[in-house]
Amino acid sequence: MLQGIWVDDESEEVVFRIKGDSVFYPDSATMPAYFKIVADTFVVDGGSQQDKYPVVKRTYHTFWFKNTNGDFVKLTRSNDPADTILFSAPLRQPVLITEKVKRDTVVYYDEKRYHCYITINPTKYKVVRSTYSDDGMALENVYYDNIVHLGVYQGKRKVFSRNVAKQEFAKFVPGHFISQAILGDMLFNNVDDKGFHFQASLCLPDGNAVSYLLDVCIGFGGQFSVSFKK
């Protein structure tokens, strides 16, 4: 009964497509989800969470249920062949937020010349970001995280050189945030008697303004430390 494409009654926008035992969304970044009908409940399992929506009305042409806010979602089966174009893309891939970036900064301190190298490397590590559609349905979007290679050299002498991942900042950021965040960027900030300071940003990958800025300090002896950015 539910196989096909469903559109919102009011906006007439495509909400999802049900094919087999899966729900597919028109947004290419959103993961398909497994679904089942249990008694009078529409159960959608995206992998990292399971959401249940009470079914109000279900016929061949009509599918009504309540979203997580208790609001009615009223859908009608699409009869427009053009709507299938939204689902004609190949298997969905996680979204790459950042292209590879290289930065080289020359720094002078105590009459010595240093080079600070930053390389932002996109990875194949997947980050699942839970969001909600306009209809109040839980969605899971998938993105690729970044790893930053950070290096500090005095001439040919290596002061510090290794990869930095978002897990380095786990004790400074709430767990629910860091699990859905990516290591967005790292910038050279300044140098003082403690060492070289870099600004690392952890951000949600969907353009959300919420982010954490942390100070990464590389000591002159190669010590690595993290603190909240002042």
Accessible surface in RSA format (square Angstrom, percent):
REM  Atomic radii and reference values for relative SASA: ProtOr
REM  Chains: A
REM  Algorithm: Lee & Richards
REM  Probe-radius: 1.40
REM  Slices: 20
REM RES _ NUM      All-atoms   Total-Side   Main-Chain    Non-polar    All polar
REM                ABS   REL    ABS   REL    ABS   REL    ABS   REL    ABS   REL
RES MET A   1   121.29  62.8  76.61  50.7  44.68 106.4  53.91  45.8  67.37  89.3
RES LEU A   2     9.79   5.5   7.61   5.4   2.18   5.5   7.61   5.3   2.18   5.9
RES GLN A   3    86.42  48.3  80.15  58.6   6.28  14.9  57.43 122.2  29.00  22.0
RES GLY A   4    23.01  28.4   0.00   N/A  23.01  28.4  21.56  59.2   1.46   3.3
RES ILE A   5    13.99   8.0  10.21   7.6   3.78   9.1  10.21   7.4   3.78  10.2
RES TRP A   6     0.00   0.0   0.00   0.0   0.00   0.0   0.00   0.0   0.00   0.0
RES VAL A   7    21.61  14.2  21.61  19.6   0.00   0.0  21.61  18.8   0.00   0.0
RES ASP A   8    18.80  13.2  18.57  18.5   0.23   0.6   2.40   5.6  16.40  16.4
RES ASP A   9    58.24  40.8  33.58  33.4  24.66  58.3  21.55  50.7  36.69  36.6
RES GLU A  10   164.72  94.6 132.54 100.3  32.19  76.6  54.24 104.9 110.49  90.2
RES SER A  11    64.88  54.8  35.48  47.3  29.41  67.7  41.65  88.7  23.23  32.5
RES GLU A  12   138.83  79.7 118.17  89.4  20.66  49.2  31.91  61.7 106.93  87.3
RES GLU A  13   111.55  64.0 106.14  80.3   5.41  12.9  37.20  71.9  74.35  60.7
RES VAL A  14    22.86  15.0   6.36   5.8  16.50  39.8   6.36   5.5  16.50  44.8
RES VAL A  15    15.31  10.1   6.36   5.8   8.94  21.6  10.72   9.3   4.59  12.5
RES PHE A  16     0.00   0.0   0.00   0.0   0.00   0.0   0.00   0.0   0.00   0.0
RES ARG A  17    62.05  26.1  62.05  31.6   0.00   0.0   1.98   2.7  60.07  36.4
RES ILE A  18     1.34   0.8   0.00   0.0   1.34   3.2   0.00   0.0   1.34   3.6
RES LYS A  19   123.32  60.2 118.78  72.9   4.54  10.8  67.65  60.9  55.67  59.3
RES GLY A  20    48.17  59.4   0.00   N/A  48.17  59.4  41.62 114.2   6.56  14.7
RES ASP A  21    82.02  57.5  76.59  76.2   5.42  12.8  27.37  64.4  54.65  54.5
RES SER A  22    25.13  21.2  25.13  33.5   0.00   0.0   2.12   4.5  23.01  32.2
RES VAL A  23     0.00   0.0   0.00   0.0   0.00   0.0   0.00   0.0   0.00   0.0
RES PHE A  24    52.38  26.2  52.34  32.4   0.04   0.1  52.38  31.8   0.00   0.0
RES TYR A  25     9.72   4.5   9.39   5.3   0.33   0.9   8.58   6.4   1.14   1.4
RES PRO A  26    46.17  33.7  28.83  26.3  17.34  63.0  29.13  24.0  17.05 105.9
RES ASP A  27    70.66  49.5  61.57  61.3   9.09  21.5  30.63  72.1  40.04  39.9
RES SER A  28    70.22  59.3  65.52  87.4   4.70  10.8  34.51  73.5  35.72  50.0
RES ALA A  29    14.01  12.9  10.00  15.4   4.01   9.1  11.54  16.2   2.47   6.6
RES THR A  30     0.78   0.6   0.07   0.1   0.71   1.7   0.53   0.7   0.25   0.4
RES MET A  31    61.81  32.0  58.08  38.4   3.73   8.9  59.66  50.7   2.14   2.8
RES PRO A  32    46.25  33.7  35.59  32.4  10.66  38.8  35.95  29.7  10.30  64.0
RES ALA A  33     7.79   7.2   4.36   6.7   3.43   7.8   7.71  10.9   0.07   0.2
RES TYR A  34   103.43  48.3  98.62  56.1   4.80  12.5  66.43  49.9  36.99  45.6
RES PHE A  35    19.78   9.9  16.56  10.3   3.22   8.4  16.56  10.0   3.22   9.2
RES LYS A  36    88.21  43.0  83.97  51.5   4.24  10.1  36.22  32.6  51.99  55.4
RES ILE A  37    50.60  28.8  21.34  15.9  29.27  70.5  21.34  15.4  29.27  79.4
RES VAL A  38    75.16  49.5  71.74  64.9   3.42   8.2  74.58  64.8   0.59   1.6
RES ALA A  39    93.24  85.7  49.15  75.8  44.09 100.3  70.28  99.0  22.96  60.8
RES ASP A  40    96.35  67.5  91.81  91.4   4.54  10.7  34.36  80.9  61.99  61.8
RES THR A  41    28.54  20.3  28.54  28.9   0.00   0.0   8.19  11.0  20.34  30.8
RES PHE A  42     0.00   0.0   0.00   0.0   0.00   0.0   0.00   0.0   0.00   0.0
RES VAL A  43     5.90   3.9   5.38   4.9   0.52   1.2   5.38   4.7   0.52   1.4
RES VAL A  44     5.77   3.8   5.57   5.0   0.20   0.5   5.57   4.8   0.20   0.5
RES ASP A  45    46.58  32.6  42.28  42.1   4.30  10.2   4.91  11.6  41.67  41.6
RES GLY A  46    12.54  15.5   0.00   N/A  12.54  15.5   7.42  20.4   5.12  11.5
RES GLY A  47    69.18  85.3   0.00   N/A  69.18  85.3  35.81  98.3  33.37  74.7
RES SER A  48    79.87  67.5  38.16  50.9  41.71  96.1  45.43  96.7  34.44  48.2
RES GLN A  49    58.33  32.6  47.79  34.9  10.54  25.1  31.08  66.2  27.24  20.7
RES GLN A  50    91.04  50.9  61.83  45.2  29.21  69.6  20.05  42.7  70.99  53.8
RES ASP A  51    22.81  16.0  19.71  19.6   3.10   7.3   3.68   8.7  19.13  19.1
RES LYS A  52   132.72  64.7 112.10  68.8  20.62  49.1  55.24  49.7  77.48  82.5
RES TYR A  53     0.49   0.2   0.49   0.3   0.00   0.0   0.03   0.0   0.47   0.6
RES PRO A  54    66.32  48.3  66.32  60.5   0.00   0.0  66.32  54.8   0.00   0.0
RES VAL A  55    26.36  17.3  10.15   9.2  16.21  39.1  10.15   8.8  16.21  44.0
RES VAL A  56    70.77  46.6  37.97  34.4  32.81  79.0  42.57  37.0  28.20  76.5
RES LYS A  57    89.95  43.9  84.67  51.9   5.28  12.6  45.58  41.0  44.37  47.3
RES ARG A  58    95.09  39.9  70.11  35.7  24.98  59.5   7.68  10.5  87.41  53.0
RES THR A  59    55.17  39.2  53.45  54.2   1.71   4.1  50.86  68.3   4.31   6.5
RES TYR A  60   122.37  57.1 119.30  67.9   3.06   8.0  79.77  59.9  42.60  52.5
RES HIS A  61   114.12  62.4 113.80  79.1   0.32   0.8  77.88  80.3  36.25  42.2
RES THR A  62    25.48  18.1  25.48  25.8   0.00   0.0   3.15   4.2  22.33  33.8
RES PHE A  63     0.00   0.0   0.00   0.0   0.00   0.0   0.00   0.0   0.00   0.0
RES TRP A  64    59.32  23.8  59.32  28.7   0.00   0.0  58.93  31.4   0.39   0.6
RES PHE A  65     0.00   0.0   0.00   0.0   0.00   0.0   0.00   0.0   0.00   0.0
RES LYS A  66    78.44  38.3  78.36  48.1   0.08   0.2  21.31  19.2  57.13  60.9
RES ASN A  67    13.41   9.3   7.14   6.9   6.27  15.1   0.16   0.4  13.26  12.8
RES THR A  68    67.81  48.2  29.45  29.9  38.37  91.4  34.67  46.6  33.14  50.1
RES ASN A  69   114.79  79.2  81.47  78.7  33.32  80.2  20.66  49.7  94.13  91.0
RES GLY A  70    43.55  53.7   0.00   N/A  43.55  53.7  25.34  69.5  18.22  40.8
RES ASP A  71    81.15  56.8  77.01  76.7   4.13   9.8  23.75  55.9  57.40  57.2
RES PHE A  72   109.21  54.6  83.12  51.5  26.09  67.9  83.12  50.4  26.09  74.7
RES VAL A  73     3.76   2.5   1.72   1.6   2.04   4.9   3.76   3.3   0.00   0.0
RES LYS A  74    83.08  40.5  79.51  48.8   3.56   8.5  29.78  26.8  53.30  56.8
RES LEU A  75     0.00   0.0   0.00   0.0   0.00   0.0   0.00   0.0   0.00   0.0
RES THR A  76    53.24  37.9  53.24  54.0   0.00   0.0  41.39  55.6  11.84  17.9
RES ARG A  77    32.16  13.5  22.83  11.6   9.34  22.2  16.52  22.6  15.64   9.5
RES SER A  78    23.99  20.3   3.09   4.1  20.90  48.1   5.66  12.0  18.34  25.7
RES ASN A  79   146.88 101.3 116.36 112.5  30.51  73.5  44.35 106.7 102.53  99.1
RES ASP A  80    72.22  50.6  64.83  64.5   7.39  17.5  22.61  53.2  49.61  49.5
RES PRO A  81   110.27  80.4  98.00  89.3  12.27  44.6 105.93  87.5   4.34  27.0
RES ALA A  82    56.32  51.8  44.67  68.9  11.64  26.5  50.18  70.7   6.14  16.3
RES ASP A  83    24.86  17.4  23.89  23.8   0.97   2.3   0.97   2.3  23.89  23.8
RES THR A  84    62.87  44.7  60.34  61.2   2.53   6.0  42.78  57.5  20.10  30.4
RES ILE A  85   122.86  69.9 115.02  85.7   7.84  18.9 116.19  83.7   6.66  18.1
RES LEU A  86    84.45  47.0  72.03  51.5  12.42  31.2  76.74  53.9   7.72  20.8
RES PHE A  87    20.96  10.5   4.04   2.5  16.92  44.0   4.18   2.5  16.78  48.0
RES SER A  88    85.03  71.8  49.96  66.7  35.06  80.8  42.83  91.2  42.20  59.1
RES ALA A  89    56.85  52.3  37.60  58.0  19.25  43.8  44.63  62.8  12.22  32.4
RES PRO A  90   116.08  84.6 100.40  91.5  15.68  57.0 114.01  94.1   2.07  12.9
RES LEU A  91   146.43  81.6 126.15  90.2  20.28  51.0 132.47  93.0  13.96  37.6
RES ARG A  92    43.67  18.3  23.69  12.1  19.98  47.6  14.60  20.0  29.06  17.6
RES GLN A  93   114.05  63.8  99.89  73.0  14.15  33.7  51.69 110.0  62.35  47.3
RES PRO A  94    19.39  14.1   9.31   8.5  10.07  36.6  10.12   8.4   9.27  57.6
RES VAL A  95    51.12  33.6  46.79  42.4   4.33  10.4  51.12  44.4   0.00   0.0
RES LEU A  96    79.07  44.0  55.32  39.6  23.75  59.7  55.32  38.9  23.75  63.9
RES ILE A  97    72.25  41.1  42.30  31.5  29.95  72.2  44.49  32.0  27.76  75.3
RES THR A  98    25.38  18.1  22.33  22.6   3.05   7.3  18.72  25.2   6.66  10.1
RES GLU A  99   125.03  71.8 120.68  91.3   4.35  10.4  58.13 112.4  66.90  54.6
RES LYS A 100   121.01  59.0  95.40  58.5  25.60  61.0  48.61  43.8  72.40  77.1
RES VAL A 101    46.68  30.7  43.36  39.3   3.32   8.0  46.60  40.5   0.08   0.2
RES LYS A 102   153.21  74.7 124.77  76.6  28.44  67.7  69.72  62.8  83.49  88.9
RES ARG A 103    76.11  32.0  66.23  33.8   9.88  23.5  37.84  51.7  38.27  23.2
RES ASP A 104    88.03  61.7  55.43  55.2  32.60  77.1  27.42  64.5  60.60  60.4
RES THR A 105    44.98  32.0  42.03  42.6   2.95   7.0  27.60  37.1  17.38  26.3
RES VAL A 106    62.43  41.1  38.37  34.7  24.06  58.0  38.37  33.3  24.06  65.3
RES VAL A 107    10.36   6.8   7.13   6.5   3.23   7.8  10.36   9.0   0.00   0.0
RES TYR A 108   143.87  67.2 123.02  70.0  20.85  54.3  96.40  72.4  47.47  58.5
RES TYR A 109    67.27  31.4  62.82  35.7   4.45  11.6  46.87  35.2  20.39  25.1
RES ASP A 110   107.44  75.3  82.84  82.5  24.60  58.2  21.83  51.4  85.61  85.4
RES GLU A 111   181.15 104.0 136.64 103.4  44.51 106.0  61.56 119.1 119.58  97.6
RES LYS A 112    95.24  46.5  91.42  56.1   3.81   9.1  43.13  38.8  52.11  55.5
RES ARG A 113   119.69  50.3 110.71  56.4   8.98  21.4  40.61  55.5  79.09  47.9
RES TYR A 114     9.01   4.2   8.30   4.7   0.71   1.8   1.14   0.9   7.87   9.7
RES HIS A 115    39.19  21.4  38.95  27.1   0.25   0.6  17.46  18.0  21.74  25.3
RES CYS A 116     1.49   1.1   0.46   0.5   1.03   2.4   0.46   1.2   1.03   1.1
RES TYR A 117    83.66  39.1  83.66  47.6   0.00   0.0  54.75  41.1  28.91  35.6
RES ILE A 118     4.04   2.3   3.61   2.7   0.43   1.0   3.62   2.6   0.42   1.1
RES THR A 119    22.61  16.1  22.61  22.9   0.00   0.0   6.38   8.6  16.23  24.5
RES ILE A 120     1.97   1.1   1.97   1.5   0.00   0.0   1.97   1.4   0.00   0.0
RES ASN A 121    39.44  27.2  39.44  38.1   0.00   0.0  17.76  42.7  21.68  21.0
RES PRO A 122    40.88  29.8  19.65  17.9  21.23  77.2  19.88  16.4  21.00 130.5
RES THR A 123    22.01  15.7  11.59  11.8  10.42  24.8  19.62  26.4   2.39   3.6
RES LYS A 124   160.98  78.5 145.81  89.5  15.17  36.1 103.58  93.2  57.39  61.1
RES TYR A 125   138.06  64.5 134.59  76.6   3.47   9.0  92.45  69.5  45.61  56.2
RES LYS A 126   137.06  66.9 105.65  64.8  31.41  74.8  50.59  45.5  86.46  92.1
RES VAL A 127     5.49   3.6   3.76   3.4   1.74   4.2   5.49   4.8   0.00   0.0
RES VAL A 128    44.32  29.2  36.35  32.9   7.96  19.2  36.35  31.6   7.96  21.6
RES ARG A 129    32.22  13.5  32.22  16.4   0.00   0.0   0.00   0.0  32.22  19.5
RES SER A 130    26.95  22.8  19.81  26.4   7.14  16.5  12.66  27.0  14.29  20.0
RES THR A 131    26.87  19.1  21.58  21.9   5.29  12.6  23.77  31.9   3.10   4.7
RES TYR A 132   133.01  62.1 105.25  59.9  27.76  72.2  71.25  53.5  61.76  76.1
RES SER A 133    30.82  26.0  16.62  22.2  14.20  32.7  23.18  49.4   7.63  10.7
RES ASP A 134   152.16 106.6 110.18 109.7  41.98  99.3  41.22  97.0 110.94 110.6
RES ASP A 135    27.98  19.6  22.14  22.0   5.84  13.8   5.73  13.5  22.25  22.2
RES GLY A 136     7.49   9.2   0.00   N/A   7.49   9.2   7.03  19.3   0.46   1.0
RES MET A 137     0.98   0.5   0.98   0.6   0.00   0.0   0.74   0.6   0.24   0.3
RES ALA A 138     8.57   7.9   1.51   2.3   7.06  16.1   1.71   2.4   6.86  18.2
RES LEU A 139    22.77  12.7  20.56  14.7   2.21   5.5  22.77  16.0   0.00   0.0
RES GLU A 140     9.35   5.4   6.84   5.2   2.50   6.0   5.91  11.4   3.44   2.8
RES ASN A 141    12.99   9.0  12.99  12.6   0.00   0.0   0.00   0.0  12.99  12.6
RES VAL A 142    12.31   8.1  12.31  11.1   0.00   0.0  12.31  10.7   0.00   0.0
RES TYR A 143    13.90   6.5  13.90   7.9   0.00   0.0   5.81   4.4   8.08  10.0
RES TYR A 144    23.12  10.8  22.73  12.9   0.39   1.0  11.33   8.5  11.79  14.5
RES ASP A 145     8.97   6.3   8.97   8.9   0.00   0.0   0.71   1.7   8.26   8.2
RES ASN A 146     1.19   0.8   0.65   0.6   0.55   1.3   0.00   0.0   1.19   1.2
RES ILE A 147    30.73  17.5  30.73  22.9   0.00   0.0  30.73  22.1   0.00   0.0
RES VAL A 148     0.00   0.0   0.00   0.0   0.00   0.0   0.00   0.0   0.00   0.0
RES HIS A 149    60.56  33.1  60.37  42.0   0.20   0.5  42.84  44.2  17.72  20.6
RES LEU A 150     0.00   0.0   0.00   0.0   0.00   0.0   0.00   0.0   0.00   0.0
RES GLY A 151     0.72   0.9   0.00   N/A   0.72   0.9   0.72   2.0   0.00   0.0
RES VAL A 152     0.00   0.0   0.00   0.0   0.00   0.0   0.00   0.0   0.00   0.0
RES TYR A 153    58.51  27.3  58.51  33.3   0.00   0.0  34.46  25.9  24.05  29.7
RES GLN A 154    49.47  27.7  44.38  32.4   5.09  12.1  10.03  21.3  39.44  29.9
RES GLY A 155    63.65  78.5   0.00   N/A  63.65  78.5  44.03 120.8  19.62  43.9
RES LYS A 156   210.89 102.9 179.65 110.2  31.24  74.4 128.38 115.5  82.52  87.9
RES ARG A 157   120.92  50.8 110.68  56.4  10.24  24.4  75.66 103.4  45.26  27.4
RES LYS A 158   123.90  60.4 103.26  63.4  20.64  49.2  51.40  46.3  72.50  77.2
RES VAL A 159    13.32   8.8   0.28   0.3  13.04  31.4   1.54   1.3  11.78  31.9
RES PHE A 160    15.69   7.8  11.69   7.2   4.00  10.4  15.69   9.5   0.00   0.0
RES SER A 161    33.18  28.0  12.21  16.3  20.97  48.3   2.04   4.3  31.15  43.6
RES ARG A 162    88.85  37.3  83.87  42.8   4.98  11.8  53.91  73.7  34.94  21.2
RES ASN A 163    82.09  56.6  70.50  68.1  11.59  27.9  15.04  36.2  67.05  64.8
RES VAL A 164     0.00   0.0   0.00   0.0   0.00   0.0   0.00   0.0   0.00   0.0
RES ALA A 165    27.29  25.1  26.12  40.3   1.17   2.7  26.12  36.8   1.17   3.1
RES LYS A 166    17.52   8.5  17.42  10.7   0.10   0.2  13.56  12.2   3.96   4.2
RES GLN A 167   119.98  67.1 107.44  78.5  12.54  29.9  64.10 136.4  55.88  42.4
RES GLU A 168    59.38  34.1  37.62  28.5  21.75  51.8  13.58  26.3  45.80  37.4
RES PHE A 169     0.00   0.0   0.00   0.0   0.00   0.0   0.00   0.0   0.00   0.0
RES ALA A 170    52.78  48.5  41.76  64.4  11.02  25.1  41.92  59.0  10.86  28.8
RES LYS A 171   179.69  87.7 137.27  84.2  42.42 101.0  90.83  81.8  88.86  94.7
RES PHE A 172    42.07  21.0  31.70  19.6  10.36  27.0  36.23  22.0   5.83  16.7
RES VAL A 173     6.35   4.2   0.00   0.0   6.35  15.3   1.01   0.9   5.35  14.5
RES PRO A 174    54.40  39.6  41.56  37.9  12.84  46.7  53.31  44.0   1.09   6.8
RES GLY A 175    51.42  63.4   0.00   N/A  51.42  63.4  35.49  97.4  15.93  35.7
RES HIS A 176   139.38  76.2 124.87  86.8  14.52  37.1  93.94  96.8  45.44  52.9
RES PHE A 177    14.27   7.1  12.09   7.5   2.18   5.7  14.27   8.7   0.00   0.0
RES ILE A 178    19.66  11.2  19.66  14.6   0.00   0.0  19.66  14.2   0.00   0.0
RES SER A 179    66.74  56.4  47.32  63.2  19.42  44.7  45.55  97.0  21.19  29.7
RES GLN A 180    41.01  22.9  41.01  30.0   0.00   0.0   6.70  14.3  34.31  26.0
RES ALA A 181     0.00   0.0   0.00   0.0   0.00   0.0   0.00   0.0   0.00   0.0
RES ILE A 182     0.87   0.5   0.87   0.6   0.00   0.0   0.87   0.6   0.00   0.0
RES LEU A 183     0.00   0.0   0.00   0.0   0.00   0.0   0.00   0.0   0.00   0.0
RES GLY A 184    13.55  16.7   0.00   N/A  13.55  16.7   6.63  18.2   6.91  15.5
RES ASP A 185    39.52  27.7  39.43  39.2   0.09   0.2  16.76  39.4  22.76  22.7
RES MET A 186     0.01   0.0   0.00   0.0   0.01   0.0   0.01   0.0   0.00   0.0
RES LEU A 187    71.37  39.7  71.37  51.1   0.01   0.0  71.37  50.1   0.01   0.0
RES PHE A 188    54.87  27.5  30.60  19.0  24.27  63.1  30.60  18.6  24.27  69.5
RES ASN A 189    66.55  45.9  43.08  41.6  23.47  56.5   5.28  12.7  61.27  59.2
RES ASN A 190    62.82  43.3  59.24  57.3   3.58   8.6  32.18  77.5  30.64  29.6
RES VAL A 191    31.82  20.9  14.45  13.1  17.37  41.9  14.45  12.6  17.37  47.1
RES ASP A 192    46.79  32.8  43.84  43.6   2.95   7.0  26.07  61.3  20.73  20.7
RES ASP A 193   114.57  80.3  90.41  90.0  24.16  57.1  34.39  80.9  80.18  80.0
RES LYS A 194   150.11  73.2 133.75  82.1  16.36  39.0  81.63  73.5  68.48  72.9
RES GLY A 195     0.00   0.0   0.00   N/A   0.00   0.0   0.00   0.0   0.00   0.0
RES PHE A 196     0.00   0.0   0.00   0.0   0.00   0.0   0.00   0.0   0.00   0.0
RES HIS A 197    18.73  10.2  18.73  13.0   0.00   0.0  15.85  16.3   2.88   3.3
RES PHE A 198     0.00   0.0   0.00   0.0   0.00   0.0   0.00   0.0   0.00   0.0
RES GLN A 199    40.78  22.8  38.77  28.3   2.01   4.8   3.49   7.4  37.29  28.3
RES ALA A 200     0.00   0.0   0.00   0.0   0.00   0.0   0.00   0.0   0.00   0.0
RES SER A 201    19.04  16.1  19.04  25.4   0.00   0.0  12.99  27.7   6.05   8.5
RES LEU A 202     0.00   0.0   0.00   0.0   0.00   0.0   0.00   0.0   0.00   0.0
RES CYS A 203    31.51  23.8  31.51  35.1   0.00   0.0  10.47  26.5  21.05  22.7
RES LEU A 204    17.88  10.0  13.79   9.9   4.09  10.3  13.79   9.7   4.09  11.0
RES PRO A 205    10.27   7.5   0.00   0.0  10.27  37.3   2.81   2.3   7.46  46.4
RES ASP A 206    58.22  40.8  22.69  22.6  35.53  84.0  21.79  51.3  36.43  36.3
RES GLY A 207    74.56  91.9   0.00   N/A  74.56  91.9  42.16 115.7  32.40  72.6
RES ASN A 208    62.22  42.9  42.72  41.3  19.50  46.9  12.08  29.1  50.13  48.5
RES ALA A 209   101.58  93.4  67.16 103.6  34.41  78.3  78.21 110.1  23.37  61.9
RES VAL A 210    78.83  51.9  72.52  65.7   6.31  15.2  78.83  68.5   0.00   0.0
RES SER A 211    54.69  46.2  28.96  38.6  25.73  59.3   7.40  15.7  47.29  66.3
RES TYR A 212    61.65  28.8  59.09  33.6   2.56   6.7  34.66  26.0  27.00  33.3
RES LEU A 213    76.50  42.6  66.04  47.2  10.46  26.3  66.04  46.4  10.46  28.1
RES LEU A 214     0.00   0.0   0.00   0.0   0.00   0.0   0.00   0.0   0.00   0.0
RES ASP A 215    20.05  14.0  19.56  19.5   0.49   1.1   7.63  18.0  12.41  12.4
RES VAL A 216     0.00   0.0   0.00   0.0   0.00   0.0   0.00   0.0   0.00   0.0
RES CYS A 217    13.44  10.2  12.99  14.5   0.45   1.1   5.73  14.5   7.71   8.3
RES ILE A 218     0.00   0.0   0.00   0.0   0.00   0.0   0.00   0.0   0.00   0.0
RES GLY A 219     6.41   7.9   0.00   N/A   6.41   7.9   5.53  15.2   0.88   2.0
RES PHE A 220    59.45  29.7  50.08  31.0   9.38  24.4  50.74  30.8   8.71  24.9
RES GLY A 221    66.36  81.8   0.00   N/A  66.36  81.8  30.72  84.3  35.64  79.8
RES GLY A 222    19.80  24.4   0.00   N/A  19.80  24.4   5.64  15.5  14.16  31.7
RES GLN A 223   116.38  65.1 107.65  78.7   8.73  20.8  65.06 138.5  51.32  38.9
RES PHE A 224    52.76  26.4  24.30  15.1  28.46  74.1  24.30  14.7  28.46  81.4
RES SER A 225    59.82  50.6  54.25  72.4   5.57  12.8  43.40  92.4  16.42  23.0
RES VAL A 226    24.84  16.3   5.80   5.2  19.05  45.9   6.85   5.9  18.00  48.8
RES SER A 227    53.56  45.3  52.94  70.7   0.62   1.4  38.45  81.9  15.12  21.2
RES PHE A 228   107.74  53.9 101.50  62.9   6.23  16.2 101.50  61.5   6.23  17.8
RES LYS A 229    66.90  32.6  42.71  26.2  24.20  57.6  27.49  24.7  39.41  42.0
RES LYS A 230   235.33 114.8 170.79 104.8  64.54 153.7 148.36 133.5  86.98  92.6
END  Absolute sums over single chains surface
CHAIN  1 A    12465.1       9816.2       2648.9       6822.8       5642.3
END  Absolute sums over all chains
TOTAL         12465.1       9816.2       2648.9       6822.8       5642.3
